[in-house]
């Protein structure tokens, strides 16, 4: 069972993967090149760690933002995700998610979980990797 995530109603998001990009970076290192473009801006919350010990991930909905951009955004929910057995939740922020956004997020993370599981096997990491679902906050 995943433990609850406690997040403020607003966070500072730093964009690491602009909407429409195919490349996910970990700092300056390319971690992943996707066969499909990212359907949202993806980044992290500086100074806030996720349960996996890495910076807390955040999806920023709305128009594409440039790599490295920082924006204060409203938090609307969380994507629940397991990565090699570790909780790796991702905040949903920016524009309030529409039903279409939520379907797109689910589709993307189901696909990403399969790819990530394969990457984890190659890296010798064990434990379940899967998309768990979305919790939307009002």
MODELLER restraints for C-alpha pairs under 7 A, 6 or more apart:
rsr = mdl.restraints
at = mdl.atoms
rsr.add(forms.Gaussian(group=physical.xy_distance, feature=features.Distance(at['CA:2:A'], at['CA:87:A']), mean=6.83, stdev=0.5))
rsr.add(forms.Gaussian(group=physical.xy_distance, feature=features.Distance(at['CA:9:A'], at['CA:74:A']), mean=5.78, stdev=0.5))
rsr.add(forms.Gaussian(group=physical.xy_distance, feature=features.Distance(at['CA:9:A'], at['CA:75:A']), mean=5.17, stdev=0.5))
rsr.add(forms.Gaussian(group=physical.xy_distance, feature=features.Distance(at['CA:10:A'], at['CA:72:A']), mean=6.65, stdev=0.5))
rsr.add(forms.Gaussian(group=physical.xy_distance, feature=features.Distance(at['CA:10:A'], at['CA:73:A']), mean=5.43, stdev=0.5))
rsr.add(forms.Gaussian(group=physical.xy_distance, feature=features.Distance(at['CA:10:A'], at['CA:74:A']), mean=4.35, stdev=0.5))
rsr.add(forms.Gaussian(group=physical.xy_distance, feature=features.Distance(at['CA:10:A'], at['CA:75:A']), mean=5.50, stdev=0.5))
rsr.add(forms.Gaussian(group=physical.xy_distance, feature=features.Distance(at['CA:11:A'], at['CA:45:A']), mean=6.76, stdev=0.5))
rsr.add(forms.Gaussian(group=physical.xy_distance, feature=features.Distance(at['CA:11:A'], at['CA:72:A']), mean=5.50, stdev=0.5))
rsr.add(forms.Gaussian(group=physical.xy_distance, feature=features.Distance(at['CA:11:A'], at['CA:73:A']), mean=5.60, stdev=0.5))
rsr.add(forms.Gaussian(group=physical.xy_distance, feature=features.Distance(at['CA:11:A'], at['CA:74:A']), mean=6.62, stdev=0.5))
rsr.add(forms.Gaussian(group=physical.xy_distance, feature=features.Distance(at['CA:12:A'], at['CA:45:A']), mean=5.76, stdev=0.5))
rsr.add(forms.Gaussian(group=physical.xy_distance, feature=features.Distance(at['CA:12:A'], at['CA:70:A']), mean=6.57, stdev=0.5))
rsr.add(forms.Gaussian(group=physical.xy_distance, feature=features.Distance(at['CA:12:A'], at['CA:71:A']), mean=5.55, stdev=0.5))
rsr.add(forms.Gaussian(group=physical.xy_distance, feature=features.Distance(at['CA:12:A'], at['CA:72:A']), mean=4.27, stdev=0.5))
rsr.add(forms.Gaussian(group=physical.xy_distance, feature=features.Distance(at['CA:12:A'], at['CA:73:A']), mean=6.31, stdev=0.5))
rsr.add(forms.Gaussian(group=physical.xy_distance, feature=features.Distance(at['CA:13:A'], at['CA:43:A']), mean=6.45, stdev=0.5))
rsr.add(forms.Gaussian(group=physical.xy_distance, feature=features.Distance(at['CA:13:A'], at['CA:44:A']), mean=5.64, stdev=0.5))
rsr.add(forms.Gaussian(group=physical.xy_distance, feature=features.Distance(at['CA:13:A'], at['CA:45:A']), mean=4.89, stdev=0.5))
rsr.add(forms.Gaussian(group=physical.xy_distance, feature=features.Distance(at['CA:13:A'], at['CA:58:A']), mean=6.78, stdev=0.5))
rsr.add(forms.Gaussian(group=physical.xy_distance, feature=features.Distance(at['CA:13:A'], at['CA:70:A']), mean=5.45, stdev=0.5))
rsr.add(forms.Gaussian(group=physical.xy_distance, feature=features.Distance(at['CA:13:A'], at['CA:71:A']), mean=5.37, stdev=0.5))
rsr.add(forms.Gaussian(group=physical.xy_distance, feature=features.Distance(at['CA:13:A'], at['CA:72:A']), mean=6.15, stdev=0.5))
rsr.add(forms.Gaussian(group=physical.xy_distance, feature=features.Distance(at['CA:13:A'], at['CA:73:A']), mean=6.91, stdev=0.5))
rsr.add(forms.Gaussian(group=physical.xy_distance, feature=features.Distance(at['CA:14:A'], at['CA:43:A']), mean=5.37, stdev=0.5))
rsr.add(forms.Gaussian(group=physical.xy_distance, feature=features.Distance(at['CA:14:A'], at['CA:44:A']), mean=5.44, stdev=0.5))
rsr.add(forms.Gaussian(group=physical.xy_distance, feature=features.Distance(at['CA:14:A'], at['CA:45:A']), mean=6.22, stdev=0.5))
rsr.add(forms.Gaussian(group=physical.xy_distance, feature=features.Distance(at['CA:14:A'], at['CA:46:A']), mean=6.92, stdev=0.5))
rsr.add(forms.Gaussian(group=physical.xy_distance, feature=features.Distance(at['CA:14:A'], at['CA:68:A']), mean=5.94, stdev=0.5))
rsr.add(forms.Gaussian(group=physical.xy_distance, feature=features.Distance(at['CA:14:A'], at['CA:69:A']), mean=5.72, stdev=0.5))
rsr.add(forms.Gaussian(group=physical.xy_distance, feature=features.Distance(at['CA:14:A'], at['CA:70:A']), mean=4.46, stdev=0.5))
rsr.add(forms.Gaussian(group=physical.xy_distance, feature=features.Distance(at['CA:14:A'], at['CA:71:A']), mean=6.79, stdev=0.5))
rsr.add(forms.Gaussian(group=physical.xy_distance, feature=features.Distance(at['CA:15:A'], at['CA:41:A']), mean=6.46, stdev=0.5))
rsr.add(forms.Gaussian(group=physical.xy_distance, feature=features.Distance(at['CA:15:A'], at['CA:42:A']), mean=5.75, stdev=0.5))
rsr.add(forms.Gaussian(group=physical.xy_distance, feature=features.Distance(at['CA:15:A'], at['CA:43:A']), mean=4.30, stdev=0.5))
rsr.add(forms.Gaussian(group=physical.xy_distance, feature=features.Distance(at['CA:15:A'], at['CA:44:A']), mean=6.82, stdev=0.5))
rsr.add(forms.Gaussian(group=physical.xy_distance, feature=features.Distance(at['CA:15:A'], at['CA:67:A']), mean=5.46, stdev=0.5))
rsr.add(forms.Gaussian(group=physical.xy_distance, feature=features.Distance(at['CA:15:A'], at['CA:68:A']), mean=5.07, stdev=0.5))
rsr.add(forms.Gaussian(group=physical.xy_distance, feature=features.Distance(at['CA:15:A'], at['CA:69:A']), mean=5.39, stdev=0.5))
rsr.add(forms.Gaussian(group=physical.xy_distance, feature=features.Distance(at['CA:15:A'], at['CA:70:A']), mean=6.41, stdev=0.5))
rsr.add(forms.Gaussian(group=physical.xy_distance, feature=features.Distance(at['CA:16:A'], at['CA:25:A']), mean=6.55, stdev=0.5))
rsr.add(forms.Gaussian(group=physical.xy_distance, feature=features.Distance(at['CA:16:A'], at['CA:42:A']), mean=5.90, stdev=0.5))
rsr.add(forms.Gaussian(group=physical.xy_distance, feature=features.Distance(at['CA:16:A'], at['CA:43:A']), mean=4.59, stdev=0.5))
rsr.add(forms.Gaussian(group=physical.xy_distance, feature=features.Distance(at['CA:16:A'], at['CA:67:A']), mean=5.54, stdev=0.5))
rsr.add(forms.Gaussian(group=physical.xy_distance, feature=features.Distance(at['CA:16:A'], at['CA:68:A']), mean=6.04, stdev=0.5))
rsr.add(forms.Gaussian(group=physical.xy_distance, feature=features.Distance(at['CA:17:A'], at['CA:23:A']), mean=6.67, stdev=0.5))
rsr.add(forms.Gaussian(group=physical.xy_distance, feature=features.Distance(at['CA:17:A'], at['CA:24:A']), mean=5.72, stdev=0.5))
rsr.add(forms.Gaussian(group=physical.xy_distance, feature=features.Distance(at['CA:17:A'], at['CA:41:A']), mean=5.78, stdev=0.5))
rsr.add(forms.Gaussian(group=physical.xy_distance, feature=features.Distance(at['CA:17:A'], at['CA:42:A']), mean=4.93, stdev=0.5))
rsr.add(forms.Gaussian(group=physical.xy_distance, feature=features.Distance(at['CA:17:A'], at['CA:43:A']), mean=6.25, stdev=0.5))
rsr.add(forms.Gaussian(group=physical.xy_distance, feature=features.Distance(at['CA:17:A'], at['CA:67:A']), mean=6.30, stdev=0.5))
rsr.add(forms.Gaussian(group=physical.xy_distance, feature=features.Distance(at['CA:18:A'], at['CA:41:A']), mean=4.63, stdev=0.5))
rsr.add(forms.Gaussian(group=physical.xy_distance, feature=features.Distance(at['CA:18:A'], at['CA:42:A']), mean=6.40, stdev=0.5))
rsr.add(forms.Gaussian(group=physical.xy_distance, feature=features.Distance(at['CA:18:A'], at['CA:64:A']), mean=5.86, stdev=0.5))
rsr.add(forms.Gaussian(group=physical.xy_distance, feature=features.Distance(at['CA:18:A'], at['CA:65:A']), mean=5.60, stdev=0.5))
rsr.add(forms.Gaussian(group=physical.xy_distance, feature=features.Distance(at['CA:18:A'], at['CA:66:A']), mean=5.82, stdev=0.5))
rsr.add(forms.Gaussian(group=physical.xy_distance, feature=features.Distance(at['CA:18:A'], at['CA:67:A']), mean=5.74, stdev=0.5))
rsr.add(forms.Gaussian(group=physical.xy_distance, feature=features.Distance(at['CA:19:A'], at['CA:38:A']), mean=5.52, stdev=0.5))
rsr.add(forms.Gaussian(group=physical.xy_distance, feature=features.Distance(at['CA:19:A'], at['CA:39:A']), mean=5.60, stdev=0.5))
rsr.add(forms.Gaussian(group=physical.xy_distance, feature=features.Distance(at['CA:19:A'], at['CA:40:A']), mean=4.43, stdev=0.5))
rsr.add(forms.Gaussian(group=physical.xy_distance, feature=features.Distance(at['CA:19:A'], at['CA:41:A']), mean=4.32, stdev=0.5))
rsr.add(forms.Gaussian(group=physical.xy_distance, feature=features.Distance(at['CA:19:A'], at['CA:64:A']), mean=4.78, stdev=0.5))
rsr.add(forms.Gaussian(group=physical.xy_distance, feature=features.Distance(at['CA:19:A'], at['CA:65:A']), mean=6.86, stdev=0.5))
rsr.add(forms.Gaussian(group=physical.xy_distance, feature=features.Distance(at['CA:20:A'], at['CA:37:A']), mean=4.76, stdev=0.5))
rsr.add(forms.Gaussian(group=physical.xy_distance, feature=features.Distance(at['CA:20:A'], at['CA:38:A']), mean=5.06, stdev=0.5))
rsr.add(forms.Gaussian(group=physical.xy_distance, feature=features.Distance(at['CA:20:A'], at['CA:39:A']), mean=5.95, stdev=0.5))
rsr.add(forms.Gaussian(group=physical.xy_distance, feature=features.Distance(at['CA:21:A'], at['CA:37:A']), mean=5.17, stdev=0.5))
rsr.add(forms.Gaussian(group=physical.xy_distance, feature=features.Distance(at['CA:21:A'], at['CA:38:A']), mean=5.61, stdev=0.5))
rsr.add(forms.Gaussian(group=physical.xy_distance, feature=features.Distance(at['CA:22:A'], at['CA:33:A']), mean=5.59, stdev=0.5))
rsr.add(forms.Gaussian(group=physical.xy_distance, feature=features.Distance(at['CA:22:A'], at['CA:34:A']), mean=4.99, stdev=0.5))
rsr.add(forms.Gaussian(group=physical.xy_distance, feature=features.Distance(at['CA:22:A'], at['CA:35:A']), mean=6.87, stdev=0.5))
rsr.add(forms.Gaussian(group=physical.xy_distance, feature=features.Distance(at['CA:22:A'], at['CA:36:A']), mean=6.34, stdev=0.5))
rsr.add(forms.Gaussian(group=physical.xy_distance, feature=features.Distance(at['CA:22:A'], at['CA:37:A']), mean=4.73, stdev=0.5))
rsr.add(forms.Gaussian(group=physical.xy_distance, feature=features.Distance(at['CA:22:A'], at['CA:38:A']), mean=6.25, stdev=0.5))
rsr.add(forms.Gaussian(group=physical.xy_distance, feature=features.Distance(at['CA:23:A'], at['CA:30:A']), mean=6.91, stdev=0.5))
rsr.add(forms.Gaussian(group=physical.xy_distance, feature=features.Distance(at['CA:23:A'], at['CA:32:A']), mean=5.96, stdev=0.5))
rsr.add(forms.Gaussian(group=physical.xy_distance, feature=features.Distance(at['CA:23:A'], at['CA:33:A']), mean=4.65, stdev=0.5))
rsr.add(forms.Gaussian(group=physical.xy_distance, feature=features.Distance(at['CA:23:A'], at['CA:34:A']), mean=6.34, stdev=0.5))
rsr.add(forms.Gaussian(group=physical.xy_distance, feature=features.Distance(at['CA:24:A'], at['CA:30:A']), mean=6.13, stdev=0.5))
rsr.add(forms.Gaussian(group=physical.xy_distance, feature=features.Distance(at['CA:24:A'], at['CA:31:A']), mean=5.70, stdev=0.5))
rsr.add(forms.Gaussian(group=physical.xy_distance, feature=features.Distance(at['CA:24:A'], at['CA:32:A']), mean=5.06, stdev=0.5))
rsr.add(forms.Gaussian(group=physical.xy_distance, feature=features.Distance(at['CA:24:A'], at['CA:33:A']), mean=6.29, stdev=0.5))
rsr.add(forms.Gaussian(group=physical.xy_distance, feature=features.Distance(at['CA:25:A'], at['CA:31:A']), mean=5.09, stdev=0.5))
rsr.add(forms.Gaussian(group=physical.xy_distance, feature=features.Distance(at['CA:25:A'], at['CA:32:A']), mean=6.84, stdev=0.5))
rsr.add(forms.Gaussian(group=physical.xy_distance, feature=features.Distance(at['CA:40:A'], at['CA:59:A']), mean=6.41, stdev=0.5))
rsr.add(forms.Gaussian(group=physical.xy_distance, feature=features.Distance(at['CA:40:A'], at['CA:60:A']), mean=6.21, stdev=0.5))
rsr.add(forms.Gaussian(group=physical.xy_distance, feature=features.Distance(at['CA:40:A'], at['CA:61:A']), mean=5.57, stdev=0.5))
rsr.add(forms.Gaussian(group=physical.xy_distance, feature=features.Distance(at['CA:41:A'], at['CA:59:A']), mean=5.71, stdev=0.5))
rsr.add(forms.Gaussian(group=physical.xy_distance, feature=features.Distance(at['CA:41:A'], at['CA:60:A']), mean=4.96, stdev=0.5))
rsr.add(forms.Gaussian(group=physical.xy_distance, feature=features.Distance(at['CA:41:A'], at['CA:61:A']), mean=6.41, stdev=0.5))
rsr.add(forms.Gaussian(group=physical.xy_distance, feature=features.Distance(at['CA:41:A'], at['CA:64:A']), mean=6.33, stdev=0.5))
rsr.add(forms.Gaussian(group=physical.xy_distance, feature=features.Distance(at['CA:41:A'], at['CA:65:A']), mean=6.69, stdev=0.5))
rsr.add(forms.Gaussian(group=physical.xy_distance, feature=features.Distance(at['CA:42:A'], at['CA:58:A']), mean=5.92, stdev=0.5))
rsr.add(forms.Gaussian(group=physical.xy_distance, feature=features.Distance(at['CA:42:A'], at['CA:59:A']), mean=4.66, stdev=0.5))
rsr.add(forms.Gaussian(group=physical.xy_distance, feature=features.Distance(at['CA:42:A'], at['CA:60:A']), mean=6.17, stdev=0.5))
rsr.add(forms.Gaussian(group=physical.xy_distance, feature=features.Distance(at['CA:43:A'], at['CA:57:A']), mean=5.74, stdev=0.5))
rsr.add(forms.Gaussian(group=physical.xy_distance, feature=features.Distance(at['CA:43:A'], at['CA:58:A']), mean=5.30, stdev=0.5))
rsr.add(forms.Gaussian(group=physical.xy_distance, feature=features.Distance(at['CA:43:A'], at['CA:59:A']), mean=6.47, stdev=0.5))
rsr.add(forms.Gaussian(group=physical.xy_distance, feature=features.Distance(at['CA:44:A'], at['CA:55:A']), mean=5.90, stdev=0.5))
rsr.add(forms.Gaussian(group=physical.xy_distance, feature=features.Distance(at['CA:44:A'], at['CA:56:A']), mean=5.35, stdev=0.5))
rsr.add(forms.Gaussian(group=physical.xy_distance, feature=features.Distance(at['CA:44:A'], at['CA:57:A']), mean=4.30, stdev=0.5))
rsr.add(forms.Gaussian(group=physical.xy_distance, feature=features.Distance(at['CA:44:A'], at['CA:58:A']), mean=5.17, stdev=0.5))
rsr.add(forms.Gaussian(group=physical.xy_distance, feature=features.Distance(at['CA:45:A'], at['CA:55:A']), mean=6.34, stdev=0.5))
rsr.add(forms.Gaussian(group=physical.xy_distance, feature=features.Distance(at['CA:45:A'], at['CA:56:A']), mean=5.46, stdev=0.5))
rsr.add(forms.Gaussian(group=physical.xy_distance, feature=features.Distance(at['CA:45:A'], at['CA:57:A']), mean=6.43, stdev=0.5))
rsr.add(forms.Gaussian(group=physical.xy_distance, feature=features.Distance(at['CA:45:A'], at['CA:58:A']), mean=6.71, stdev=0.5))
rsr.add(forms.Gaussian(group=physical.xy_distance, feature=features.Distance(at['CA:46:A'], at['CA:55:A']), mean=6.67, stdev=0.5))
rsr.add(forms.Gaussian(group=physical.xy_distance, feature=features.Distance(at['CA:48:A'], at['CA:55:A']), mean=5.75, stdev=0.5))
rsr.add(forms.Gaussian(group=physical.xy_distance, feature=features.Distance(at['CA:48:A'], at['CA:56:A']), mean=5.72, stdev=0.5))
rsr.add(forms.Gaussian(group=physical.xy_distance, feature=features.Distance(at['CA:49:A'], at['CA:55:A']), mean=4.31, stdev=0.5))
rsr.add(forms.Gaussian(group=physical.xy_distance, feature=features.Distance(at['CA:49:A'], at['CA:56:A']), mean=4.85, stdev=0.5))
rsr.add(forms.Gaussian(group=physical.xy_distance, feature=features.Distance(at['CA:50:A'], at['CA:56:A']), mean=4.28, stdev=0.5))
rsr.add(forms.Gaussian(group=physical.xy_distance, feature=features.Distance(at['CA:50:A'], at['CA:88:A']), mean=6.64, stdev=0.5))
rsr.add(forms.Gaussian(group=physical.xy_distance, feature=features.Distance(at['CA:51:A'], at['CA:87:A']), mean=5.74, stdev=0.5))
rsr.add(forms.Gaussian(group=physical.xy_distance, feature=features.Distance(at['CA:51:A'], at['CA:88:A']), mean=6.43, stdev=0.5))
rsr.add(forms.Gaussian(group=physical.xy_distance, feature=features.Distance(at['CA:52:A'], at['CA:86:A']), mean=5.79, stdev=0.5))
rsr.add(forms.Gaussian(group=physical.xy_distance, feature=features.Distance(at['CA:52:A'], at['CA:87:A']), mean=5.91, stdev=0.5))
rsr.add(forms.Gaussian(group=physical.xy_distance, feature=features.Distance(at['CA:52:A'], at['CA:88:A']), mean=5.90, stdev=0.5))
rsr.add(forms.Gaussian(group=physical.xy_distance, feature=features.Distance(at['CA:56:A'], at['CA:90:A']), mean=6.78, stdev=0.5))
rsr.add(forms.Gaussian(group=physical.xy_distance, feature=features.Distance(at['CA:57:A'], at['CA:89:A']), mean=6.85, stdev=0.5))
rsr.add(forms.Gaussian(group=physical.xy_distance, feature=features.Distance(at['CA:57:A'], at['CA:90:A']), mean=4.61, stdev=0.5))
rsr.add(forms.Gaussian(group=physical.xy_distance, feature=features.Distance(at['CA:57:A'], at['CA:91:A']), mean=6.25, stdev=0.5))
rsr.add(forms.Gaussian(group=physical.xy_distance, feature=features.Distance(at['CA:58:A'], at['CA:90:A']), mean=4.99, stdev=0.5))
rsr.add(forms.Gaussian(group=physical.xy_distance, feature=features.Distance(at['CA:58:A'], at['CA:91:A']), mean=4.45, stdev=0.5))
rsr.add(forms.Gaussian(group=physical.xy_distance, feature=features.Distance(at['CA:58:A'], at['CA:92:A']), mean=5.97, stdev=0.5))
rsr.add(forms.Gaussian(group=physical.xy_distance, feature=features.Distance(at['CA:58:A'], at['CA:93:A']), mean=6.81, stdev=0.5))
rsr.add(forms.Gaussian(group=physical.xy_distance, feature=features.Distance(at['CA:59:A'], at['CA:90:A']), mean=6.68, stdev=0.5))
rsr.add(forms.Gaussian(group=physical.xy_distance, feature=features.Distance(at['CA:59:A'], at['CA:91:A']), mean=6.00, stdev=0.5))
rsr.add(forms.Gaussian(group=physical.xy_distance, feature=features.Distance(at['CA:59:A'], at['CA:92:A']), mean=4.97, stdev=0.5))
rsr.add(forms.Gaussian(group=physical.xy_distance, feature=features.Distance(at['CA:59:A'], at['CA:93:A']), mean=5.89, stdev=0.5))
rsr.add(forms.Gaussian(group=physical.xy_distance, feature=features.Distance(at['CA:60:A'], at['CA:92:A']), mean=6.37, stdev=0.5))
rsr.add(forms.Gaussian(group=physical.xy_distance, feature=features.Distance(at['CA:60:A'], at['CA:93:A']), mean=4.87, stdev=0.5))
rsr.add(forms.Gaussian(group=physical.xy_distance, feature=features.Distance(at['CA:60:A'], at['CA:94:A']), mean=4.87, stdev=0.5))
rsr.add(forms.Gaussian(group=physical.xy_distance, feature=features.Distance(at['CA:61:A'], at['CA:93:A']), mean=6.19, stdev=0.5))
rsr.add(forms.Gaussian(group=physical.xy_distance, feature=features.Distance(at['CA:61:A'], at['CA:94:A']), mean=4.97, stdev=0.5))
rsr.add(forms.Gaussian(group=physical.xy_distance, feature=features.Distance(at['CA:61:A'], at['CA:95:A']), mean=5.24, stdev=0.5))
rsr.add(forms.Gaussian(group=physical.xy_distance, feature=features.Distance(at['CA:62:A'], at['CA:94:A']), mean=6.46, stdev=0.5))
rsr.add(forms.Gaussian(group=physical.xy_distance, feature=features.Distance(at['CA:62:A'], at['CA:95:A']), mean=5.57, stdev=0.5))
rsr.add(forms.Gaussian(group=physical.xy_distance, feature=features.Distance(at['CA:73:A'], at['CA:93:A']), mean=5.97, stdev=0.5))
rsr.add(forms.Gaussian(group=physical.xy_distance, feature=features.Distance(at['CA:73:A'], at['CA:94:A']), mean=4.97, stdev=0.5))
rsr.add(forms.Gaussian(group=physical.xy_distance, feature=features.Distance(at['CA:74:A'], at['CA:93:A']), mean=5.37, stdev=0.5))
rsr.add(forms.Gaussian(group=physical.xy_distance, feature=features.Distance(at['CA:74:A'], at['CA:94:A']), mean=5.45, stdev=0.5))
rsr.add(forms.Gaussian(group=physical.xy_distance, feature=features.Distance(at['CA:75:A'], at['CA:91:A']), mean=6.72, stdev=0.5))
rsr.add(forms.Gaussian(group=physical.xy_distance, feature=features.Distance(at['CA:75:A'], at['CA:92:A']), mean=5.87, stdev=0.5))
rsr.add(forms.Gaussian(group=physical.xy_distance, feature=features.Distance(at['CA:75:A'], at['CA:93:A']), mean=4.24, stdev=0.5))
rsr.add(forms.Gaussian(group=physical.xy_distance, feature=features.Distance(at['CA:75:A'], at['CA:94:A']), mean=6.73, stdev=0.5))
rsr.add(forms.Gaussian(group=physical.xy_distance, feature=features.Distance(at['CA:76:A'], at['CA:92:A']), mean=5.57, stdev=0.5))
rsr.add(forms.Gaussian(group=physical.xy_distance, feature=features.Distance(at['CA:76:A'], at['CA:93:A']), mean=5.48, stdev=0.5))
rsr.add(forms.Gaussian(group=physical.xy_distance, feature=features.Distance(at['CA:76:A'], at['CA:96:A']), mean=6.31, stdev=0.5))
rsr.add(forms.Gaussian(group=physical.xy_distance, feature=features.Distance(at['CA:76:A'], at['CA:136:A']), mean=6.06, stdev=0.5))
rsr.add(forms.Gaussian(group=physical.xy_distance, feature=features.Distance(at['CA:76:A'], at['CA:137:A']), mean=5.18, stdev=0.5))
rsr.add(forms.Gaussian(group=physical.xy_distance, feature=features.Distance(at['CA:76:A'], at['CA:138:A']), mean=6.75, stdev=0.5))
rsr.add(forms.Gaussian(group=physical.xy_distance, feature=features.Distance(at['CA:77:A'], at['CA:91:A']), mean=5.94, stdev=0.5))
rsr.add(forms.Gaussian(group=physical.xy_distance, feature=features.Distance(at['CA:77:A'], at['CA:92:A']), mean=5.00, stdev=0.5))
rsr.add(forms.Gaussian(group=physical.xy_distance, feature=features.Distance(at['CA:77:A'], at['CA:135:A']), mean=5.40, stdev=0.5))
rsr.add(forms.Gaussian(group=physical.xy_distance, feature=features.Distance(at['CA:77:A'], at['CA:136:A']), mean=4.21, stdev=0.5))
rsr.add(forms.Gaussian(group=physical.xy_distance, feature=features.Distance(at['CA:77:A'], at['CA:137:A']), mean=4.82, stdev=0.5))
rsr.add(forms.Gaussian(group=physical.xy_distance, feature=features.Distance(at['CA:78:A'], at['CA:89:A']), mean=6.57, stdev=0.5))
rsr.add(forms.Gaussian(group=physical.xy_distance, feature=features.Distance(at['CA:78:A'], at['CA:90:A']), mean=5.50, stdev=0.5))
rsr.add(forms.Gaussian(group=physical.xy_distance, feature=features.Distance(at['CA:78:A'], at['CA:91:A']), mean=4.32, stdev=0.5))
rsr.add(forms.Gaussian(group=physical.xy_distance, feature=features.Distance(at['CA:78:A'], at['CA:92:A']), mean=5.20, stdev=0.5))
rsr.add(forms.Gaussian(group=physical.xy_distance, feature=features.Distance(at['CA:78:A'], at['CA:134:A']), mean=5.75, stdev=0.5))
rsr.add(forms.Gaussian(group=physical.xy_distance, feature=features.Distance(at['CA:78:A'], at['CA:135:A']), mean=5.30, stdev=0.5))
rsr.add(forms.Gaussian(group=physical.xy_distance, feature=features.Distance(at['CA:78:A'], at['CA:136:A']), mean=6.55, stdev=0.5))
rsr.add(forms.Gaussian(group=physical.xy_distance, feature=features.Distance(at['CA:79:A'], at['CA:89:A']), mean=5.60, stdev=0.5))
rsr.add(forms.Gaussian(group=physical.xy_distance, feature=features.Distance(at['CA:79:A'], at['CA:90:A']), mean=5.00, stdev=0.5))
rsr.add(forms.Gaussian(group=physical.xy_distance, feature=features.Distance(at['CA:79:A'], at['CA:91:A']), mean=6.23, stdev=0.5))
rsr.add(forms.Gaussian(group=physical.xy_distance, feature=features.Distance(at['CA:79:A'], at['CA:92:A']), mean=6.85, stdev=0.5))
rsr.add(forms.Gaussian(group=physical.xy_distance, feature=features.Distance(at['CA:79:A'], at['CA:133:A']), mean=5.94, stdev=0.5))
rsr.add(forms.Gaussian(group=physical.xy_distance, feature=features.Distance(at['CA:79:A'], at['CA:134:A']), mean=4.55, stdev=0.5))
rsr.add(forms.Gaussian(group=physical.xy_distance, feature=features.Distance(at['CA:79:A'], at['CA:135:A']), mean=6.51, stdev=0.5))
rsr.add(forms.Gaussian(group=physical.xy_distance, feature=features.Distance(at['CA:80:A'], at['CA:89:A']), mean=4.82, stdev=0.5))
rsr.add(forms.Gaussian(group=physical.xy_distance, feature=features.Distance(at['CA:80:A'], at['CA:90:A']), mean=6.75, stdev=0.5))
rsr.add(forms.Gaussian(group=physical.xy_distance, feature=features.Distance(at['CA:80:A'], at['CA:131:A']), mean=6.46, stdev=0.5))
rsr.add(forms.Gaussian(group=physical.xy_distance, feature=features.Distance(at['CA:80:A'], at['CA:132:A']), mean=5.11, stdev=0.5))
rsr.add(forms.Gaussian(group=physical.xy_distance, feature=features.Distance(at['CA:80:A'], at['CA:133:A']), mean=5.23, stdev=0.5))
rsr.add(forms.Gaussian(group=physical.xy_distance, feature=features.Distance(at['CA:80:A'], at['CA:134:A']), mean=5.88, stdev=0.5))
rsr.add(forms.Gaussian(group=physical.xy_distance, feature=features.Distance(at['CA:81:A'], at['CA:87:A']), mean=6.13, stdev=0.5))
rsr.add(forms.Gaussian(group=physical.xy_distance, feature=features.Distance(at['CA:81:A'], at['CA:88:A']), mean=5.22, stdev=0.5))
rsr.add(forms.Gaussian(group=physical.xy_distance, feature=features.Distance(at['CA:81:A'], at['CA:89:A']), mean=5.23, stdev=0.5))
rsr.add(forms.Gaussian(group=physical.xy_distance, feature=features.Distance(at['CA:81:A'], at['CA:130:A']), mean=5.96, stdev=0.5))
rsr.add(forms.Gaussian(group=physical.xy_distance, feature=features.Distance(at['CA:81:A'], at['CA:131:A']), mean=4.70, stdev=0.5))
rsr.add(forms.Gaussian(group=physical.xy_distance, feature=features.Distance(at['CA:81:A'], at['CA:132:A']), mean=5.31, stdev=0.5))
rsr.add(forms.Gaussian(group=physical.xy_distance, feature=features.Distance(at['CA:82:A'], at['CA:88:A']), mean=5.47, stdev=0.5))
rsr.add(forms.Gaussian(group=physical.xy_distance, feature=features.Distance(at['CA:82:A'], at['CA:128:A']), mean=6.58, stdev=0.5))
rsr.add(forms.Gaussian(group=physical.xy_distance, feature=features.Distance(at['CA:82:A'], at['CA:129:A']), mean=4.97, stdev=0.5))
rsr.add(forms.Gaussian(group=physical.xy_distance, feature=features.Distance(at['CA:82:A'], at['CA:130:A']), mean=5.27, stdev=0.5))
rsr.add(forms.Gaussian(group=physical.xy_distance, feature=features.Distance(at['CA:82:A'], at['CA:131:A']), mean=6.51, stdev=0.5))
rsr.add(forms.Gaussian(group=physical.xy_distance, feature=features.Distance(at['CA:83:A'], at['CA:128:A']), mean=6.47, stdev=0.5))
rsr.add(forms.Gaussian(group=physical.xy_distance, feature=features.Distance(at['CA:83:A'], at['CA:129:A']), mean=4.39, stdev=0.5))
rsr.add(forms.Gaussian(group=physical.xy_distance, feature=features.Distance(at['CA:83:A'], at['CA:130:A']), mean=6.72, stdev=0.5))
rsr.add(forms.Gaussian(group=physical.xy_distance, feature=features.Distance(at['CA:84:A'], at['CA:120:A']), mean=6.82, stdev=0.5))
rsr.add(forms.Gaussian(group=physical.xy_distance, feature=features.Distance(at['CA:84:A'], at['CA:125:A']), mean=6.21, stdev=0.5))
rsr.add(forms.Gaussian(group=physical.xy_distance, feature=features.Distance(at['CA:84:A'], at['CA:126:A']), mean=5.42, stdev=0.5))
rsr.add(forms.Gaussian(group=physical.xy_distance, feature=features.Distance(at['CA:84:A'], at['CA:127:A']), mean=4.18, stdev=0.5))
rsr.add(forms.Gaussian(group=physical.xy_distance, feature=features.Distance(at['CA:84:A'], at['CA:128:A']), mean=5.05, stdev=0.5))
rsr.add(forms.Gaussian(group=physical.xy_distance, feature=features.Distance(at['CA:84:A'], at['CA:129:A']), mean=5.08, stdev=0.5))
rsr.add(forms.Gaussian(group=physical.xy_distance, feature=features.Distance(at['CA:85:A'], at['CA:127:A']), mean=4.17, stdev=0.5))
rsr.add(forms.Gaussian(group=physical.xy_distance, feature=features.Distance(at['CA:85:A'], at['CA:128:A']), mean=4.68, stdev=0.5))
rsr.add(forms.Gaussian(group=physical.xy_distance, feature=features.Distance(at['CA:85:A'], at['CA:129:A']), mean=6.26, stdev=0.5))
rsr.add(forms.Gaussian(group=physical.xy_distance, feature=features.Distance(at['CA:109:A'], at['CA:131:A']), mean=5.81, stdev=0.5))
rsr.add(forms.Gaussian(group=physical.xy_distance, feature=features.Distance(at['CA:110:A'], at['CA:131:A']), mean=5.56, stdev=0.5))
rsr.add(forms.Gaussian(group=physical.xy_distance, feature=features.Distance(at['CA:113:A'], at['CA:129:A']), mean=5.99, stdev=0.5))
rsr.add(forms.Gaussian(group=physical.xy_distance, feature=features.Distance(at['CA:113:A'], at['CA:130:A']), mean=4.99, stdev=0.5))
rsr.add(forms.Gaussian(group=physical.xy_distance, feature=features.Distance(at['CA:113:A'], at['CA:131:A']), mean=6.05, stdev=0.5))
rsr.add(forms.Gaussian(group=physical.xy_distance, feature=features.Distance(at['CA:117:A'], at['CA:129:A']), mean=5.54, stdev=0.5))
rsr.add(forms.Gaussian(group=physical.xy_distance, feature=features.Distance(at['CA:120:A'], at['CA:126:A']), mean=6.98, stdev=0.5))
